């Protein structure tokens, strides 16, 4: 299996990443463990999940996918040879998140609650890559198109979100942070603010970026 280095980090990942977003909705825990066993036996070390999974999302099943991975990690008994990535949900996903109150968005308090919940479900002390799943603000993502003007919204700023993410890196709960399903403008704002505020040095900000419609 070919390996790649996530830019601006020392993390080596397999060229193929094992996605998990349907686990608990379209398959069982046993089947999820079988897929994890098969993937790692073929030198895949990169596993992706999110706190809101499984998809299609429901409040009743939210967190099941992380729990499946957690029970497998406990059974397997090894962790450091794997790269585990998960994501924090924004207030747009709050109706599907039953394990915490996500309505206030990507605030410091919510970030601290979300990472602790993910770590508990994953049965690990840290995650290697922690990403913002979708923006807090109204934007074009997940195929949403066509709104004619931006709304004035009372949502946490990108700077506030970055500061909260920096704190959990400093605490040792997260190795690197990133964004997912972002717009070009949002991507540039994260990079601009991280550079302006020195967050890239402060929290070892790794800049793994998945803009909307990027399928590479």
N, C-alpha and C positions, 0 to 999 in steps of 0.2 A: 504494500500500500504506500503510495507516494505521500510525503509529508509537506506541509506548508507552514511558514511562520506567519502568525497574525502580525501585520505591520505595527511597528513601534512597541512590540512586546518580545519576550523570549519564549512565548508559547508555541509549541509545535503541534499542529493538528493534522489529522489524516485528511486527504483530499476529499473524501466523502464524509459528510456529517450525518449522523443518525437523527432524523426528526422524530417527534413523538406526539404531535399535537392531537391525534385521535385516540390515544391510549386511554381507556376508561369509558369511551363513548362507543367505539367500534370494535374493541377487542377486550380481552380479559387481562388480569394481572399476570397470569401464567403465560399467555401469549406475548405480552410485553417483555417478560423476562427471557423468553425464548429468543425474541428478536435481539435483545441486548447481548445475550450469550453468543448468538451467531455473528453479530457485528464485531464484538471485541475479539472473537476467535479469528476473525479475518483482518485484524490490525486496525479497525476503526476505533479511534480513541476520543472522538468528538461527539458529544451528545447534547442535543438542543431541546429545551422545554420552555415553559412559561407558567406563571402562577395562575393564569386564567384557563389553562388547558384542563380538560379536553375540548376540542372543537367538533361540532357546534357547541358554543359555550352555554352552560346553564349554571345557576347558582348552586343547585343541588350537587353537581358533579365537580365543581371548580376545585382545583388542587389535586384531583385524582391522579393525573399524569405524574406530577412530582412525587406523590406518594408511591406510585409503582416503581419509579426509579430509585427512591429511597429504600424500599424493601429489598430491591435487587442489590444495591450498594452494600447494605448490611449483610446480606447473604454471601456476596462475593468476597468481602473482607479486604478489598484493595480500593484505593482512591487516587493516590498520587500519580498513577500512570494514565489517568483520564482527564479530559477537559470537559467540564460541565458548564453549560451556558443556560441561564434562565432570564426571565424578563419580568419587569414590574408593569402592572396595568395602570392606565390613566383613568381619569374620572369618566371618560366615555365608556369604559368597560365596567363601571362600578356596579351596574345592575346584575352582572354575572359573578361578582366577587363576594362570596359569603364569609370569607375568613377574616375580613377587616372592612372598615368603612372607607371606601375609596372615593367618596363623593367630592372630597376637597382637592383631589388631584395629587400631583407629584410634589407634595410638600416634604419637608424634612421628617415630620412625624410619620407620614405615610410610608416614606422610603424606609425608615427604621423598622416599622411594623412589617412591611412587605418582605424585607430581606430575612428577618427573623422567622417569619412564617415559611418562606421557601426553604431555609436551612433546616427547619424542623421536619418538614415533609420529605426533604431529600436525605435526611439523616447524615448530614455532613457539617463540618465546621466552616466551610467556605465554598464559594463558587468561583470559577475561573473567569467567567465573563458574565457581567450583569448589564442588561440593556433596558432602556425605556422602550416598551412595546409599541406604543403609538403616542403621538403628541397629545398634550392636554388641551391645546387650542383647536378650534375648528380649522381643518386643513384638508387638502386632497390626499387621502390615503385609503387603503383597502378598496380602491376603485371608486371612492366617492368623488363625484365631479359635478360641476355646474353651479356652485353657489356664486352669486354675483358680487358680493362684498363681504369683507371680513367683519365679524361681529366684535363688539366691545364686550369682552368676557373677563370675569373676575377669576382668573386662574393663576396658579403659581408661575413665576417667570422662569425662563430657562436658567438664569443665573441661580435662582433658589434651588432648582432641581439639581444643577451641577454641584452646588455646595453640599447638598445632602448626599449625593453619590460619592463625593470626595470623602465625606466623613466615614462612610462604611468601608471605603478602601483603607483609610487610615486605621480603622478598627481591626483590620485583618479578615473581615468577613467576605470581602470581594477582592480579587486580584486586579481585574481590569473592568472598565466600564465602556458602554457604547450606546448607540441608538439604532432603532429598527423602524422601518416604515416611515421614515422622515422625508420631508420635502427638501429640495435643494436649498431653499431659504433657511429652513430649520437646521439643516446640516451645517451650513456656513455660520449660523448663530452659535451653535454649540462650539464650533472650532474657534470662532472669534472671541467669545466670552472666556473660554478656557485659556486662551493665550493671554488675553487682557488681564485676567484676574490671577494668572499664574497657577491655575488649577492643573494644568498639564504636568507641572513639576510637583505640585502639592500632593496629587493623588495618583501619580503614575498613569495619567489618562492615556488610554491606548488607541483611541480613535478607530475602533472597528465600526464601520458605517454600513448600514444597509438602507440606502434611500429607497423610496417607493418605486416600484417597477424595476428594481435591480434584481436580476435572477442569475447573476454570474456565480 
